Amino acid sequence: MPSPEQTQMERQHIFTVNGSPDLLDVIRDLFQDENYNVTTTNFIPDTFDQIVTAAPAVLIVDLVRGKEAGLNLLEQLALDESTRDVPVIVVSTSKAMLDEARAHPAQYGGNAFSSNPSTSTNSSGW
């Protein structure tokens, strides 16, 4: 964990893409309380460009059933030289979407996969 003395530029950056504003707030609060820089966004057309510019240490990407935005973003991240080595935590309420991403690591990347925190029985939400 970064020390409180570290400047904002020295702290690790976590970038989260999720369709739930409430969950984005929880993630932002959780990691900022631990002294990380956090960027949160919904799926928007320039999300990939925002990630490239931010150069985060870790990405958390939500896959939404019936929407290709998450898989498309993972595919862009895996193909681009500037982002392919960034660790990606893939979350979803859809087992089928997680299975699709897991089954094609060369296409979608991803380092860890989990059912969406909002469906977890863990009191921390993760």
Chimera marker file (.cmm) of the C-alpha trace (Angstrom):
<marker_set name="trace">
<marker id="1" x="0.000" y="0.000" z="0.000" r="1" g="1" b="0" radius="0.5"/>
<marker id="2" x="1.343" y="3.465" z="-0.839" r="1" g="1" b="0" radius="0.5"/>
<marker id="3" x="2.338" y="5.558" z="2.150" r="1" g="1" b="0" radius="0.5"/>
<marker id="4" x="0.391" y="8.732" z="3.016" r="1" g="1" b="0" radius="0.5"/>
<marker id="5" x="3.557" y="10.728" z="2.347" r="1" g="1" b="0" radius="0.5"/>
<marker id="6" x="3.588" y="9.782" z="-1.308" r="1" g="1" b="0" radius="0.5"/>
<marker id="7" x="2.456" y="12.408" z="-3.765" r="1" g="1" b="0" radius="0.5"/>
<marker id="8" x="-0.525" y="11.764" z="-5.964" r="1" g="1" b="0" radius="0.5"/>
<marker id="9" x="1.827" y="11.095" z="-8.888" r="1" g="1" b="0" radius="0.5"/>
<marker id="10" x="3.719" y="8.409" z="-6.944" r="1" g="1" b="0" radius="0.5"/>
<marker id="11" x="0.656" y="6.465" z="-5.790" r="1" g="1" b="0" radius="0.5"/>
<marker id="12" x="-0.589" y="3.422" z="-7.697" r="1" g="1" b="0" radius="0.5"/>
<marker id="13" x="-3.448" y="4.116" z="-10.092" r="1" g="1" b="0" radius="0.5"/>
<marker id="14" x="-6.500" y="1.851" z="-10.326" r="1" g="1" b="0" radius="0.5"/>
<marker id="15" x="-8.937" y="2.310" z="-13.215" r="1" g="1" b="0" radius="0.5"/>
<marker id="16" x="-12.422" y="0.812" z="-12.949" r="1" g="1" b="0" radius="0.5"/>
<marker id="17" x="-15.002" y="0.448" z="-15.727" r="1" g="1" b="0" radius="0.5"/>
<marker id="18" x="-18.446" y="-0.536" z="-14.502" r="1" g="1" b="0" radius="0.5"/>
<marker id="19" x="-22.059" y="0.202" z="-15.403" r="1" g="1" b="0" radius="0.5"/>
<marker id="20" x="-23.196" y="0.671" z="-11.813" r="1" g="1" b="0" radius="0.5"/>
<marker id="21" x="-22.660" y="4.173" z="-10.381" r="1" g="1" b="0" radius="0.5"/>
<marker id="22" x="-23.202" y="2.821" z="-6.853" r="1" g="1" b="0" radius="0.5"/>
<marker id="23" x="-20.507" y="0.174" z="-7.276" r="1" g="1" b="0" radius="0.5"/>
<marker id="24" x="-18.142" y="2.712" z="-8.832" r="1" g="1" b="0" radius="0.5"/>
<marker id="25" x="-18.610" y="4.889" z="-5.721" r="1" g="1" b="0" radius="0.5"/>
<marker id="26" x="-17.829" y="1.946" z="-3.426" r="1" g="1" b="0" radius="0.5"/>
<marker id="27" x="-14.697" y="1.002" z="-5.381" r="1" g="1" b="0" radius="0.5"/>
<marker id="28" x="-13.490" y="4.609" z="-5.502" r="1" g="1" b="0" radius="0.5"/>
<marker id="29" x="-14.046" y="5.110" z="-1.755" r="1" g="1" b="0" radius="0.5"/>
<marker id="30" x="-12.456" y="1.769" z="-0.856" r="1" g="1" b="0" radius="0.5"/>
<marker id="31" x="-9.248" y="2.337" z="-2.797" r="1" g="1" b="0" radius="0.5"/>
<marker id="32" x="-8.936" y="6.053" z="-2.090" r="1" g="1" b="0" radius="0.5"/>
<marker id="33" x="-9.187" y="5.224" z="1.616" r="1" g="1" b="0" radius="0.5"/>
<marker id="34" x="-6.134" y="3.006" z="1.024" r="1" g="1" b="0" radius="0.5"/>
<marker id="35" x="-4.344" y="5.939" z="-0.632" r="1" g="1" b="0" radius="0.5"/>
<marker id="36" x="-4.599" y="4.839" z="-4.274" r="1" g="1" b="0" radius="0.5"/>
<marker id="37" x="-5.372" y="7.116" z="-7.203" r="1" g="1" b="0" radius="0.5"/>
<marker id="38" x="-8.665" y="5.907" z="-8.643" r="1" g="1" b="0" radius="0.5"/>
<marker id="39" x="-10.419" y="6.615" z="-11.917" r="1" g="1" b="0" radius="0.5"/>
<marker id="40" x="-13.924" y="5.262" z="-12.404" r="1" g="1" b="0" radius="0.5"/>
<marker id="41" x="-16.058" y="5.428" z="-15.510" r="1" g="1" b="0" radius="0.5"/>
<marker id="42" x="-19.095" y="3.915" z="-17.122" r="1" g="1" b="0" radius="0.5"/>
<marker id="43" x="-18.692" y="2.442" z="-20.606" r="1" g="1" b="0" radius="0.5"/>
<marker id="44" x="-18.345" y="5.428" z="-22.904" r="1" g="1" b="0" radius="0.5"/>
<marker id="45" x="-16.902" y="5.681" z="-26.410" r="1" g="1" b="0" radius="0.5"/>
<marker id="46" x="-13.525" y="7.014" z="-25.263" r="1" g="1" b="0" radius="0.5"/>
<marker id="47" x="-12.966" y="4.633" z="-22.321" r="1" g="1" b="0" radius="0.5"/>
<marker id="48" x="-10.034" y="2.936" z="-24.053" r="1" g="1" b="0" radius="0.5"/>
<marker id="49" x="-8.347" y="6.285" z="-24.732" r="1" g="1" b="0" radius="0.5"/>
<marker id="50" x="-8.856" y="7.276" z="-21.087" r="1" g="1" b="0" radius="0.5"/>
<marker id="51" x="-7.163" y="4.056" z="-19.965" r="1" g="1" b="0" radius="0.5"/>
<marker id="52" x="-4.198" y="4.608" z="-22.295" r="1" g="1" b="0" radius="0.5"/>
<marker id="53" x="-3.788" y="8.169" z="-21.016" r="1" g="1" b="0" radius="0.5"/>
<marker id="54" x="-4.122" y="7.169" z="-17.339" r="1" g="1" b="0" radius="0.5"/>
<marker id="55" x="-1.668" y="4.235" z="-17.650" r="1" g="1" b="0" radius="0.5"/>
<marker id="56" x="-3.087" y="2.516" z="-14.555" r="1" g="1" b="0" radius="0.5"/>
<marker id="57" x="-1.323" y="-0.190" z="-12.559" r="1" g="1" b="0" radius="0.5"/>
<marker id="58" x="-4.522" y="-2.284" z="-12.460" r="1" g="1" b="0" radius="0.5"/>
<marker id="59" x="-7.849" y="-2.346" z="-14.320" r="1" g="1" b="0" radius="0.5"/>
<marker id="60" x="-11.179" y="-3.638" z="-13.044" r="1" g="1" b="0" radius="0.5"/>
<marker id="61" x="-13.593" y="-4.233" z="-15.934" r="1" g="1" b="0" radius="0.5"/>
<marker id="62" x="-17.235" y="-5.262" z="-15.640" r="1" g="1" b="0" radius="0.5"/>
<marker id="63" x="-18.819" y="-7.454" z="-18.299" r="1" g="1" b="0" radius="0.5"/>
<marker id="64" x="-22.547" y="-6.878" z="-18.777" r="1" g="1" b="0" radius="0.5"/>
<marker id="65" x="-24.743" y="-9.586" z="-20.266" r="1" g="1" b="0" radius="0.5"/>
<marker id="66" x="-26.236" y="-8.593" z="-23.597" r="1" g="1" b="0" radius="0.5"/>
<marker id="67" x="-23.734" y="-5.787" z="-24.123" r="1" g="1" b="0" radius="0.5"/>
<marker id="68" x="-20.525" y="-6.221" z="-26.041" r="1" g="1" b="0" radius="0.5"/>
<marker id="69" x="-18.809" y="-3.097" z="-24.662" r="1" g="1" b="0" radius="0.5"/>
<marker id="70" x="-16.887" y="-4.985" z="-21.966" r="1" g="1" b="0" radius="0.5"/>
<marker id="71" x="-15.638" y="-7.746" z="-24.249" r="1" g="1" b="0" radius="0.5"/>
<marker id="72" x="-14.767" y="-5.186" z="-26.916" r="1" g="1" b="0" radius="0.5"/>
<marker id="73" x="-12.790" y="-3.171" z="-24.372" r="1" g="1" b="0" radius="0.5"/>
<marker id="74" x="-10.933" y="-6.280" z="-23.176" r="1" g="1" b="0" radius="0.5"/>
<marker id="75" x="-10.103" y="-7.128" z="-26.771" r="1" g="1" b="0" radius="0.5"/>
<marker id="76" x="-8.724" y="-3.613" z="-27.401" r="1" g="1" b="0" radius="0.5"/>
<marker id="77" x="-6.658" y="-3.798" z="-24.216" r="1" g="1" b="0" radius="0.5"/>
<marker id="78" x="-5.216" y="-7.200" z="-25.167" r="1" g="1" b="0" radius="0.5"/>
<marker id="79" x="-4.274" y="-6.050" z="-28.671" r="1" g="1" b="0" radius="0.5"/>
<marker id="80" x="-2.686" y="-2.707" z="-27.834" r="1" g="1" b="0" radius="0.5"/>
<marker id="81" x="1.007" y="-2.725" z="-26.945" r="1" g="1" b="0" radius="0.5"/>
<marker id="82" x="0.572" y="0.035" z="-24.353" r="1" g="1" b="0" radius="0.5"/>
<marker id="83" x="-2.120" y="-1.836" z="-22.392" r="1" g="1" b="0" radius="0.5"/>
<marker id="84" x="-1.667" y="-5.564" z="-22.964" r="1" g="1" b="0" radius="0.5"/>
<marker id="85" x="0.550" y="-6.015" z="-19.890" r="1" g="1" b="0" radius="0.5"/>
<marker id="86" x="-1.707" y="-4.116" z="-17.472" r="1" g="1" b="0" radius="0.5"/>
<marker id="87" x="-3.280" y="-6.601" z="-15.017" r="1" g="1" b="0" radius="0.5"/>
<marker id="88" x="-7.050" y="-6.823" z="-15.546" r="1" g="1" b="0" radius="0.5"/>
<marker id="89" x="-9.596" y="-8.058" z="-13.028" r="1" g="1" b="0" radius="0.5"/>
<marker id="90" x="-12.746" y="-9.064" z="-14.908" r="1" g="1" b="0" radius="0.5"/>
<marker id="91" x="-16.032" y="-9.065" z="-12.983" r="1" g="1" b="0" radius="0.5"/>
<marker id="92" x="-19.573" y="-9.869" z="-14.082" r="1" g="1" b="0" radius="0.5"/>
<marker id="93" x="-22.920" y="-11.097" z="-12.857" r="1" g="1" b="0" radius="0.5"/>
<marker id="94" x="-23.006" y="-13.204" z="-16.030" r="1" g="1" b="0" radius="0.5"/>
<marker id="95" x="-21.269" y="-16.554" z="-15.753" r="1" g="1" b="0" radius="0.5"/>
<marker id="96" x="-21.537" y="-16.886" z="-19.541" r="1" g="1" b="0" radius="0.5"/>
<marker id="97" x="-19.647" y="-13.612" z="-20.089" r="1" g="1" b="0" radius="0.5"/>
<marker id="98" x="-16.921" y="-14.622" z="-17.620" r="1" g="1" b="0" radius="0.5"/>
<marker id="99" x="-16.652" y="-18.040" z="-19.268" r="1" g="1" b="0" radius="0.5"/>
<marker id="100" x="-16.346" y="-16.396" z="-22.702" r="1" g="1" b="0" radius="0.5"/>
<marker id="101" x="-13.503" y="-14.135" z="-21.529" r="1" g="1" b="0" radius="0.5"/>
<marker id="102" x="-11.754" y="-17.000" z="-19.703" r="1" g="1" b="0" radius="0.5"/>
<marker id="103" x="-12.031" y="-19.328" z="-22.687" r="1" g="1" b="0" radius="0.5"/>
<marker id="104" x="-10.199" y="-16.923" z="-25.018" r="1" g="1" b="0" radius="0.5"/>
<marker id="105" x="-7.250" y="-15.449" z="-23.091" r="1" g="1" b="0" radius="0.5"/>
<marker id="106" x="-5.346" y="-14.464" z="-26.241" r="1" g="1" b="0" radius="0.5"/>
<marker id="107" x="-8.345" y="-12.474" z="-27.453" r="1" g="1" b="0" radius="0.5"/>
<marker id="108" x="-9.550" y="-10.913" z="-24.196" r="1" g="1" b="0" radius="0.5"/>
<marker id="109" x="-6.666" y="-11.090" z="-21.742" r="1" g="1" b="0" radius="0.5"/>
<marker id="110" x="-7.686" y="-10.848" z="-18.109" r="1" g="1" b="0" radius="0.5"/>
<marker id="111" x="-5.689" y="-11.953" z="-15.092" r="1" g="1" b="0" radius="0.5"/>
<marker id="112" x="-8.440" y="-12.683" z="-12.592" r="1" g="1" b="0" radius="0.5"/>
<marker id="113" x="-12.134" y="-13.390" z="-12.960" r="1" g="1" b="0" radius="0.5"/>
<marker id="114" x="-14.892" y="-13.005" z="-10.399" r="1" g="1" b="0" radius="0.5"/>
<marker id="115" x="-18.632" y="-12.848" z="-10.168" r="1" g="1" b="0" radius="0.5"/>
<marker id="116" x="-19.696" y="-9.237" z="-9.752" r="1" g="1" b="0" radius="0.5"/>
<marker id="117" x="-19.070" y="-7.966" z="-6.217" r="1" g="1" b="0" radius="0.5"/>
<marker id="118" x="-22.670" y="-6.860" z="-5.900" r="1" g="1" b="0" radius="0.5"/>
<marker id="119" x="-23.716" y="-10.522" z="-5.982" r="1" g="1" b="0" radius="0.5"/>
<marker id="120" x="-21.138" y="-11.628" z="-3.437" r="1" g="1" b="0" radius="0.5"/>
<marker id="121" x="-22.074" y="-12.730" z="0.061" r="1" g="1" b="0" radius="0.5"/>
<marker id="122" x="-18.723" y="-11.482" z="1.340" r="1" g="1" b="0" radius="0.5"/>
<marker id="123" x="-19.360" y="-8.554" z="3.690" r="1" g="1" b="0" radius="0.5"/>
<marker id="124" x="-16.639" y="-6.513" z="2.021" r="1" g="1" b="0" radius="0.5"/>
<marker id="125" x="-18.466" y="-6.854" z="-1.303" r="1" g="1" b="0" radius="0.5"/>
<marker id="126" x="-15.533" y="-8.719" z="-2.882" r="1" g="1" b="0" radius="0.5"/>
<link id1="1" id2="2" r="1" g="1" b="0" radius="0.2"/>
<link id1="2" id2="3" r="1" g="1" b="0" radius="0.2"/>
<link id1="3" id2="4" r="1" g="1" b="0" radius="0.2"/>
<link id1="4" id2="5" r="1" g="1" b="0" radius="0.2"/>
<link id1="5" id2="6" r="1" g="1" b="0" radius="0.2"/>
<link id1="6" id2="7" r="1" g="1" b="0" radius="0.2"/>
<link id1="7" id2="8" r="1" g="1" b="0" radius="0.2"/>
<link id1="8" id2="9" r="1" g="1" b="0" radius="0.2"/>
<link id1="9" id2="10" r="1" g="1" b="0" radius="0.2"/>
<link id1="10" id2="11" r="1" g="1" b="0" radius="0.2"/>
<link id1="11" id2="12" r="1" g="1" b="0" radius="0.2"/>
<link id1="12" id2="13" r="1" g="1" b="0" radius="0.2"/>
<link id1="13" id2="14" r="1" g="1" b="0" radius="0.2"/>
<link id1="14" id2="15" r="1" g="1" b="0" radius="0.2"/>
<link id1="15" id2="16" r="1" g="1" b="0" radius="0.2"/>
<link id1="16" id2="17" r="1" g="1" b="0" radius="0.2"/>
<link id1="17" id2="18" r="1" g="1" b="0" radius="0.2"/>
<link id1="18" id2="19" r="1" g="1" b="0" radius="0.2"/>
<link id1="19" id2="20" r="1" g="1" b="0" radius="0.2"/>
<link id1="20" id2="21" r="1" g="1" b="0" radius="0.2"/>
<link id1="21" id2="22" r="1" g="1" b="0" radius="0.2"/>
<link id1="22" id2="23" r="1" g="1" b="0" radius="0.2"/>
<link id1="23" id2="24" r="1" g="1" b="0" radius="0.2"/>
<link id1="24" id2="25" r="1" g="1" b="0" radius="0.2"/>
<link id1="25" id2="26" r="1" g="1" b="0" radius="0.2"/>
<link id1="26" id2="27" r="1" g="1" b="0" radius="0.2"/>
<link id1="27" id2="28" r="1" g="1" b="0" radius="0.2"/>
<link id1="28" id2="29" r="1" g="1" b="0" radius="0.2"/>
<link id1="29" id2="30" r="1" g="1" b="0" radius="0.2"/>
<link id1="30" id2="31" r="1" g="1" b="0" radius="0.2"/>
<link id1="31" id2="32" r="1" g="1" b="0" radius="0.2"/>
<link id1="32" id2="33" r="1" g="1" b="0" radius="0.2"/>
<link id1="33" id2="34" r="1" g="1" b="0" radius="0.2"/>
<link id1="34" id2="35" r="1" g="1" b="0" radius="0.2"/>
<link id1="35" id2="36" r="1" g="1" b="0" radius="0.2"/>
<link id1="36" id2="37" r="1" g="1" b="0" radius="0.2"/>
<link id1="37" id2="38" r="1" g="1" b="0" radius="0.2"/>
<link id1="38" id2="39" r="1" g="1" b="0" radius="0.2"/>
<link id1="39" id2="40" r="1" g="1" b="0" radius="0.2"/>
<link id1="40" id2="41" r="1" g="1" b="0" radius="0.2"/>
<link id1="41" id2="42" r="1" g="1" b="0" radius="0.2"/>
<link id1="42" id2="43" r="1" g="1" b="0" radius="0.2"/>
<link id1="43" id2="44" r="1" g="1" b="0" radius="0.2"/>
<link id1="44" id2="45" r="1" g="1" b="0" radius="0.2"/>
<link id1="45" id2="46" r="1" g="1" b="0" radius="0.2"/>
<link id1="46" id2="47" r="1" g="1" b="0" radius="0.2"/>
<link id1="47" id2="48" r="1" g="1" b="0" radius="0.2"/>
<link id1="48" id2="49" r="1" g="1" b="0" radius="0.2"/>
<link id1="49" id2="50" r="1" g="1" b="0" radius="0.2"/>
<link id1="50" id2="51" r="1" g="1" b="0" radius="0.2"/>
<link id1="51" id2="52" r="1" g="1" b="0" radius="0.2"/>
<link id1="52" id2="53" r="1" g="1" b="0" radius="0.2"/>
<link id1="53" id2="54" r="1" g="1" b="0" radius="0.2"/>
<link id1="54" id2="55" r="1" g="1" b="0" radius="0.2"/>
<link id1="55" id2="56" r="1" g="1" b="0" radius="0.2"/>
<link id1="56" id2="57" r="1" g="1" b="0" radius="0.2"/>
<link id1="57" id2="58" r="1" g="1" b="0" radius="0.2"/>
<link id1="58" id2="59" r="1" g="1" b="0" radius="0.2"/>
<link id1="59" id2="60" r="1" g="1" b="0" radius="0.2"/>
<link id1="60" id2="61" r="1" g="1" b="0" radius="0.2"/>
<link id1="61" id2="62" r="1" g="1" b="0" radius="0.2"/>
<link id1="62" id2="63" r="1" g="1" b="0" radius="0.2"/>
<link id1="63" id2="64" r="1" g="1" b="0" radius="0.2"/>
<link id1="64" id2="65" r="1" g="1" b="0" radius="0.2"/>
<link id1="65" id2="66" r="1" g="1" b="0" radius="0.2"/>
<link id1="66" id2="67" r="1" g="1" b="0" radius="0.2"/>
<link id1="67" id2="68" r="1" g="1" b="0" radius="0.2"/>
<link id1="68" id2="69" r="1" g="1" b="0" radius="0.2"/>
<link id1="69" id2="70" r="1" g="1" b="0" radius="0.2"/>
<link id1="70" id2="71" r="1" g="1" b="0" radius="0.2"/>
<link id1="71" id2="72" r="1" g="1" b="0" radius="0.2"/>
<link id1="72" id2="73" r="1" g="1" b="0" radius="0.2"/>
<link id1="73" id2="74" r="1" g="1" b="0" radius="0.2"/>
<link id1="74" id2="75" r="1" g="1" b="0" radius="0.2"/>
<link id1="75" id2="76" r="1" g="1" b="0" radius="0.2"/>
<link id1="76" id2="77" r="1" g="1" b="0" radius="0.2"/>
<link id1="77" id2="78" r="1" g="1" b="0" radius="0.2"/>
<link id1="78" id2="79" r="1" g="1" b="0" radius="0.2"/>
<link id1="79" id2="80" r="1" g="1" b="0" radius="0.2"/>
<link id1="80" id2="81" r="1" g="1" b="0" radius="0.2"/>
<link id1="81" id2="82" r="1" g="1" b="0" radius="0.2"/>
<link id1="82" id2="83" r="1" g="1" b="0" radius="0.2"/>
<link id1="83" id2="84" r="1" g="1" b="0" radius="0.2"/>
<link id1="84" id2="85" r="1" g="1" b="0" radius="0.2"/>
<link id1="85" id2="86" r="1" g="1" b="0" radius="0.2"/>
<link id1="86" id2="87" r="1" g="1" b="0" radius="0.2"/>
<link id1="87" id2="88" r="1" g="1" b="0" radius="0.2"/>
<link id1="88" id2="89" r="1" g="1" b="0" radius="0.2"/>
<link id1="89" id2="90" r="1" g="1" b="0" radius="0.2"/>
<link id1="90" id2="91" r="1" g="1" b="0" radius="0.2"/>
<link id1="91" id2="92" r="1" g="1" b="0" radius="0.2"/>
<link id1="92" id2="93" r="1" g="1" b="0" radius="0.2"/>
<link id1="93" id2="94" r="1" g="1" b="0" radius="0.2"/>
<link id1="94" id2="95" r="1" g="1" b="0" radius="0.2"/>
<link id1="95" id2="96" r="1" g="1" b="0" radius="0.2"/>
<link id1="96" id2="97" r="1" g="1" b="0" radius="0.2"/>
<link id1="97" id2="98" r="1" g="1" b="0" radius="0.2"/>
<link id1="98" id2="99" r="1" g="1" b="0" radius="0.2"/>
<link id1="99" id2="100" r="1" g="1" b="0" radius="0.2"/>
<link id1="100" id2="101" r="1" g="1" b="0" radius="0.2"/>
<link id1="101" id2="102" r="1" g="1" b="0" radius="0.2"/>
<link id1="102" id2="103" r="1" g="1" b="0" radius="0.2"/>
<link id1="103" id2="104" r="1" g="1" b="0" radius="0.2"/>
<link id1="104" id2="105" r="1" g="1" b="0" radius="0.2"/>
<link id1="105" id2="106" r="1" g="1" b="0" radius="0.2"/>
<link id1="106" id2="107" r="1" g="1" b="0" radius="0.2"/>
<link id1="107" id2="108" r="1" g="1" b="0" radius="0.2"/>
<link id1="108" id2="109" r="1" g="1" b="0" radius="0.2"/>
<link id1="109" id2="110" r="1" g="1" b="0" radius="0.2"/>
<link id1="110" id2="111" r="1" g="1" b="0" radius="0.2"/>
<link id1="111" id2="112" r="1" g="1" b="0" radius="0.2"/>
<link id1="112" id2="113" r="1" g="1" b="0" radius="0.2"/>
<link id1="113" id2="114" r="1" g="1" b="0" radius="0.2"/>
<link id1="114" id2="115" r="1" g="1" b="0" radius="0.2"/>
<link id1="115" id2="116" r="1" g="1" b="0" radius="0.2"/>
<link id1="116" id2="117" r="1" g="1" b="0" radius="0.2"/>
<link id1="117" id2="118" r="1" g="1" b="0" radius="0.2"/>
<link id1="118" id2="119" r="1" g="1" b="0" radius="0.2"/>
<link id1="119" id2="120" r="1" g="1" b="0" radius="0.2"/>
<link id1="120" id2="121" r="1" g="1" b="0" radius="0.2"/>
<link id1="121" id2="122" r="1" g="1" b="0" radius="0.2"/>
<link id1="122" id2="123" r="1" g="1" b="0" radius="0.2"/>
<link id1="123" id2="124" r="1" g="1" b="0" radius="0.2"/>
<link id1="124" id2="125" r="1" g="1" b="0" radius="0.2"/>
<link id1="125" id2="126" r="1" g="1" b="0" radius="0.2"/>
</marker_set>
